[in-house]
Amino acid sequence: MNLRFQLYPKQLAFIQSDAFETLYGGAAGGGKSFVQIVDALVYALKYPGSKQLALRNSFPELRRSLILTSLELYPREIGTYNQSAHLWEFKNGSRLEFGYIANDKDVSNYMSAEYDVIRFDEATHFSDYQYTYMLSRIRGANNFPKRVKASTNPGNQGHAFFKERFVDLGAPMQKYEFESGSRIFIPAKVSDNIFLLDKDPDYIRRLKNLDEDTQRALLDGDWDVFSGQYFKEFRRERHVVRPFDVSGPGWRHYVAIDYGLDMLAALWIAVDAEDYAVVYREVCEPNLIIDHAAARILDAMNAKERDSITEWFAPRDLWNRRQETGVSVADRFAECGIYLSNVSNPREMGWLEVKRRLTPAPDAFGGERPKLQIFDTCTELIRCLPALQHDEKHVNDCATDPHDITHAPDALRYFCDGRPLPATLPVERDEFDKGYEEEMRDVFGY
């Protein structure tokens, strides 16, 4: 029997993923339920006797989405659906079970179960405990590949957990290895789903009736938007770029540092002649005494790059002298070979300058471009910057909690607050200028 399904490239990538954990989706209309059901069928037929579990928060949600889709797609020649057991039984011995987890207690219903693949549809509706507990149910005395296949839109209770676990790893469509297994994030927007747009071209127009934040989440698949967000200007597709060469004479280099024993955050930023800045390296490490922090920063550069740093920006509190020694943190950095410049402007001014750089402005090519971009290798800054919230009492300031996300953005604020100078390109003199200079030498004898 030949089975044919129309798939677009992101859906095919989901089916072909060999990562232990795969997260697919982002925007509404990305064909998430459809590809979950197709992928489940492909796996069931490829591995006879395999066991899979597909989960939602409630059975009515299952019935409206995954179960209905499977009944529409699966031919009866290859298996039967047991309605009372909510189970597809295929003729080759494979099984696809539909289940739900409404709260943390429901995981106990699967305490002794074994599955080769577990599928989470609308994964952000599950808590981190529910998700991670169910990973322990993926086991079996066979050589079938063990997988977690999750699909979702941004938002809901699990948003922060799944964002950190998948989206914040780095560039999408790349597999990252961990001790617990590999992970990959495959983003999908409604614009990827050419089949939906062909049949329902007005779907995008209807989504534009939503409020701005919901529209960004469901239409754009934007994981970096939430209520109370300070930097709503931030867009990954606009501000995060692949690394490129910033070592030439057309760039001026800076380092900005936020230091405390709880965290060293150092950012390397290059600025071109048009005042466009790019964060091209970061070092974010906890529990480093000053000497070790300075060594870690210097070790990240070769000698030529060290000499190219125009200025080292840092907050004014690093110049506070310790009562017991009379030596400040800035003094100690200087003894280690790093000579810091004091940035002493109010916090609000710094954050507003970051906003200015993030806001797109007309460029020389007739388009728009922000004055600040970030290499996709700077994962800590990319994770933390869009997570900052407004301070409840001071509307122009960022909240200082949760504290663990403030360090890298603070370093960026010091850079912006330091009013860095753009690069100066060497000026090519034309032949007239050179001839005139030679003539003057002859006339005046210099």
ChimeraX attribute file (.defattr): number of C-alpha atoms within 10 A of each C-alpha:
attribute: neighborCount
match mode: 1-to-1
recipient: residues
	/A:1	6
	/A:2	3
	/A:3	8
	/A:4	6
	/A:5	9
	/A:6	8
	/A:7	17
	/A:8	15
	/A:9	11
	/A:10	21
	/A:11	26
	/A:12	13
	/A:13	14
	/A:14	26
	/A:15	19
	/A:16	10
	/A:17	20
	/A:18	17
	/A:19	22
	/A:20	18
	/A:21	25
	/A:22	23
	/A:23	27
	/A:24	29
	/A:25	25
	/A:26	26
	/A:27	26
	/A:28	23
	/A:29	21
	/A:30	29
	/A:31	23
	/A:32	24
	/A:33	21
	/A:34	17
	/A:35	24
	/A:36	25
	/A:37	23
	/A:38	19
	/A:39	18
	/A:40	23
	/A:41	21
	/A:42	13
	/A:43	21
	/A:44	23
	/A:45	17
	/A:46	13
	/A:47	16
	/A:48	15
	/A:49	17
	/A:50	22
	/A:51	24
	/A:52	25
	/A:53	23
	/A:54	23
	/A:55	22
	/A:56	23
	/A:57	18
	/A:58	13
	/A:59	17
	/A:60	11
	/A:61	15
	/A:62	20
	/A:63	15
	/A:64	10
	/A:65	17
	/A:66	22
	/A:67	24
	/A:68	13
	/A:69	18
	/A:70	20
	/A:71	14
	/A:72	9
	/A:73	15
	/A:74	17
	/A:75	12
	/A:76	11
	/A:77	9
	/A:78	14
	/A:79	16
	/A:80	15
	/A:81	19
	/A:82	11
	/A:83	9
	/A:84	6
	/A:85	10
	/A:86	16
	/A:87	19
	/A:88	23
	/A:89	19
	/A:90	21
	/A:91	16
	/A:92	15
	/A:93	14
	/A:94	20
	/A:95	24
	/A:96	24
	/A:97	19
	/A:98	20
	/A:99	20
	/A:100	19
	/A:101	21
	/A:102	15
	/A:103	13
	/A:104	14
	/A:105	9
	/A:106	12
	/A:107	17
	/A:108	12
	/A:109	11
	/A:110	14
	/A:111	12
	/A:112	7
	/A:113	14
	/A:114	18
	/A:115	21
	/A:116	23
	/A:117	26
	/A:118	26
	/A:119	25
	/A:120	25
	/A:121	26
	/A:122	23
	/A:123	27
	/A:124	23
	/A:125	22
	/A:126	25
	/A:127	20
	/A:128	18
	/A:129	13
	/A:130	18
	/A:131	23
	/A:132	11
	/A:133	16
	/A:134	19
	/A:135	15
	/A:136	13
	/A:137	19
	/A:138	19
	/A:139	17
	/A:140	14
	/A:141	7
	/A:142	10
	/A:143	8
	/A:144	17
	/A:145	14
	/A:146	18
	/A:147	23
	/A:148	22
	/A:149	23
	/A:150	25
	/A:151	26
	/A:152	25
	/A:153	28
	/A:154	29
	/A:155	24
	/A:156	13
	/A:157	14
	/A:158	19
	/A:159	22
	/A:160	17
	/A:161	16
	/A:162	24
	/A:163	19
	/A:164	11
	/A:165	16
	/A:166	21
	/A:167	20
	/A:168	19
	/A:169	21
	/A:170	21
	/A:171	21
	/A:172	15
	/A:173	17
	/A:174	13
	/A:175	21
	/A:176	17
	/A:177	12
	/A:178	8
	/A:179	5
	/A:180	8
	/A:181	11
	/A:182	15
	/A:183	22
	/A:184	26
	/A:185	30
	/A:186	22
	/A:187	23
	/A:188	25
	/A:189	20
	/A:190	22
	/A:191	16
	/A:192	18
	/A:193	18
	/A:194	14
	/A:195	15
	/A:196	16
	/A:197	15
	/A:198	9
	/A:199	9
	/A:200	10
	/A:201	12
	/A:202	11
	/A:203	15
	/A:204	16
	/A:205	10
	/A:206	9
	/A:207	15
	/A:208	14
	/A:209	10
	/A:210	13
	/A:211	9
	/A:212	11
	/A:213	16
	/A:214	20
	/A:215	19
	/A:216	21
	/A:217	20
	/A:218	23
	/A:219	25
	/A:220	18
	/A:221	24
	/A:222	24
	/A:223	23
	/A:224	27
	/A:225	24
	/A:226	19
	/A:227	10
	/A:228	13
	/A:229	19
	/A:230	23
	/A:231	22
	/A:232	19
	/A:233	18
	/A:234	22
	/A:235	17
	/A:236	16
	/A:237	8
	/A:238	15
	/A:239	21
	/A:240	22
	/A:241	17
	/A:242	11
	/A:243	15
	/A:244	9
	/A:245	7
	/A:246	16
	/A:247	13
	/A:248	8
	/A:249	13
	/A:250	16
	/A:251	24
	/A:252	25
	/A:253	27
	/A:254	22
	/A:255	24
	/A:256	28
	/A:257	27
	/A:258	23
	/A:259	26
	/A:260	17
	/A:261	12
	/A:262	13
	/A:263	20
	/A:264	24
	/A:265	26
	/A:266	27
	/A:267	26
	/A:268	22
	/A:269	25
	/A:270	26
	/A:271	23
	/A:272	20
	/A:273	15
	/A:274	15
	/A:275	17
	/A:276	17
	/A:277	24
	/A:278	24
	/A:279	25
	/A:280	22
	/A:281	20
	/A:282	23
	/A:283	19
	/A:284	21
	/A:285	15
	/A:286	13
	/A:287	12
	/A:288	17
	/A:289	15
	/A:290	18
	/A:291	13
	/A:292	12
	/A:293	25
	/A:294	19
	/A:295	16
	/A:296	17
	/A:297	21
	/A:298	16
	/A:299	11
	/A:300	12
	/A:301	11
	/A:302	9
	/A:303	9
	/A:304	9
	/A:305	12
	/A:306	16
	/A:307	10
	/A:308	14
	/A:309	15
	/A:310	14
	/A:311	19
	/A:312	22
	/A:313	28
	/A:314	29
	/A:315	24
	/A:316	15
	/A:317	14
	/A:318	19
	/A:319	17
	/A:320	13
	/A:321	14
	/A:322	11
	/A:323	8
	/A:324	6
	/A:325	7
	/A:326	9
	/A:327	13
	/A:328	16
	/A:329	19
	/A:330	23
	/A:331	18
	/A:332	17
	/A:333	18
	/A:334	13
	/A:335	12
	/A:336	16
	/A:337	12
	/A:338	18
	/A:339	16
	/A:340	22
	/A:341	17
	/A:342	17
	/A:343	21
	/A:344	14
	/A:345	13
	/A:346	10
	/A:347	16
	/A:348	16
	/A:349	15
	/A:350	23
	/A:351	23
	/A:352	17
	/A:353	19
	/A:354	21
	/A:355	21
	/A:356	16
	/A:357	20
	/A:358	21
	/A:359	18
	/A:360	17
	/A:361	13
	/A:362	10
	/A:363	12
	/A:364	9
	/A:365	7
	/A:366	7
	/A:367	9
	/A:368	12
	/A:369	19
	/A:370	20
	/A:371	21
	/A:372	24
	/A:373	22
	/A:374	22
	/A:375	21
	/A:376	23
	/A:377	19
	/A:378	21
	/A:379	18
	/A:380	20
	/A:381	29
	/A:382	23
	/A:383	20
	/A:384	17
	/A:385	21
	/A:386	22
	/A:387	21
	/A:388	23
	/A:389	21
	/A:390	17
	/A:391	16
	/A:392	11
	/A:393	9
	/A:394	10
	/A:395	12
	/A:396	15
	/A:397	20
	/A:398	21
	/A:399	17
	/A:400	14
	/A:401	11
	/A:402	10
	/A:403	9
	/A:404	11
	/A:405	18
	/A:406	21
	/A:407	25
	/A:408	28
	/A:409	24
	/A:410	25
	/A:411	25
	/A:412	28
	/A:413	27
	/A:414	30
	/A:415	27
	/A:416	24
	/A:417	24
	/A:418	22
	/A:419	12
	/A:420	20
	/A:421	16
	/A:422	18
	/A:423	18
	/A:424	14
	/A:425	12
	/A:426	8
	/A:427	6
	/A:428	7
	/A:429	8
	/A:430	8
	/A:431	9
	/A:432	9
	/A:433	11
	/A:434	10
	/A:435	11
	/A:436	11
	/A:437	13
	/A:438	13
	/A:439	12
	/A:440	11
	/A:441	11
	/A:442	10
	/A:443	9
	/A:444	7
	/A:445	8
	/A:446	8
